[in-house]
Structures are given as C-alpha cells and as structure tokens.
Amino acid sequence: MFGNSSLPPALAARLQGAVDAGLIEANALDPKVLQDLAALPEPLAAVVVDRFLASNLASVRNPSAFLVGVISRCRGEQCTNQSVATRLRQCCIVASAPSTRRQLD
C-alpha cells in the first residue's frame, strides 16, 4: 500500500510494518496526508512517523487526523528551532561586527 506512495522507502516500510503488526488499518491514512508527509524533508518526516507510531494508536479514532496533528506539531517545532538558530546567528553576526564589539567591551 505505502510502496505506491511518494514516501521515501524506509518510511513506507515503517508504516507498512505498522499495518502488518495491526497497529493501524491498511486504509487508515488518507492519500492527502501521505502526500503531506512525503512533502516534508526526510529527517523531519522520520520524526513524524516515529512520534505517530510511538503513540497509543488503539485509542485514536481517526489516524489521518491524528497524523495531521503530529505533522503540524513537528513543523511548528522545526520553525521554532530554526527561528532560534536564526536569532543566534544574527546575534553572533552583530556581536562580531567591529562597531558593536567596541560597545560590548
């Protein structure tokens, strides 16, 4: 099922393994959600799949909606981490500028 999607093979295999293990039903994830997952950078998509499969999926009524939530949270964390890194880089650039260095000393 997941082998026909645009997901990286390792992620497709992990999701197929979850189906084979009975964690989720074969048709539980909408094709649109799988496209959204495939559109993520592979390292982020791997984190999403890890978090999704680590959840108690037996209590999840709508696995597609749950996966959308996991994707959203991970995207938000990635943006937050990127903005922190960007701010740190900008701070370092400002601190290394000659005029600022004199003010900081």
C-alpha positions in Angstrom: 0.0 0.0 0.0 2.6 2.6 1.0 5.1 1.4 -1.6 3.0 3.1 -4.2 3.1 6.4 -2.4 5.8 9.1 -2.8 7.1 8.4 0.6 10.8 7.5 1.0 11.1 3.7 1.0 12.2 3.5 4.6 9.2 5.4 5.9 6.8 3.5 3.6 8.2 0.3 5.1 7.8 1.5 8.7 4.1 2.4 8.0 3.6 -0.9 6.2 5.1 -2.7 9.2 2.6 -0.9 11.5 -0.2 -2.2 9.2 1.2 -5.7 9.3 1.5 -5.6 13.1 -2.1 -4.5 13.4 -1.3 -1.0 14.8 -3.3 0.7 12.0 -5.7 -0.4 9.3 -4.4 -0.6 5.7 -6.8 2.2 4.6 -6.5 4.3 7.8 -4.3 7.1 6.3 -5.7 9.3 3.6 -3.6 9.7 0.4 -3.5 13.5 1.0 -2.0 13.0 4.5 0.6 10.7 2.9 1.4 13.4 0.3 1.8 15.9 3.1 4.2 13.6 4.9 6.1 12.9 1.7 6.5 16.7 1.2 8.4 17.1 4.4 12.2 16.8 4.5 13.0 13.2 5.1 14.6 13.7 8.5 11.5 15.6 9.7 9.2 13.0 8.1 11.1 10.3 10.0 10.5 12.1 13.3 6.8 12.5 12.4 6.5 8.7 11.7 8.4 7.9 14.9 6.0 10.0 17.0 3.0 8.7 15.2 3.9 5.1 15.7 5.0 5.7 19.3 1.5 6.9 20.2 -1.2 4.7 21.6 -2.9 4.3 18.2 -5.5 1.9 19.6 -7.2 4.9 21.2 -7.1 7.1 18.1 -10.4 7.3 16.2 -9.1 9.0 13.1 -5.4 8.1 12.4 -5.3 10.5 9.4 -6.4 13.5 11.6 -4.0 12.4 14.3 -1.1 12.2 11.8 -2.0 15.7 10.5 -1.7 16.9 14.1 1.7 15.3 14.5 2.9 16.8 11.3 1.7 20.3 12.4 3.4 20.0 15.8 6.7 18.8 14.2 6.6 21.6 11.6 6.0 24.1 14.4 8.9 22.7 16.4 11.1 22.9 13.4 10.1 26.5 12.7 10.7 27.4 16.3 14.1 25.7 16.3 15.0 27.4 13.0 14.0 30.8 14.3 16.1 30.3 17.5 19.1 29.3 15.3 18.5 32.3 13.0 18.3 34.6 16.0 21.5 33.2 17.4 23.3 33.6 14.1 22.1 37.2 13.8 23.2 37.8 17.4 26.7 36.4 16.7 27.0 38.5 13.5 26.0 41.6 15.3 28.4 40.8 18.2 31.3 40.2 15.8 30.8 43.5 14.0 33.7 45.9 14.8 31.5 48.8 16.0 29.4 46.5 18.2 32.5 44.8 19.6 33.7 48.2 21.0 30.4 48.7 22.6 30.4 45.3 24.2 33.9 45.7 25.6 
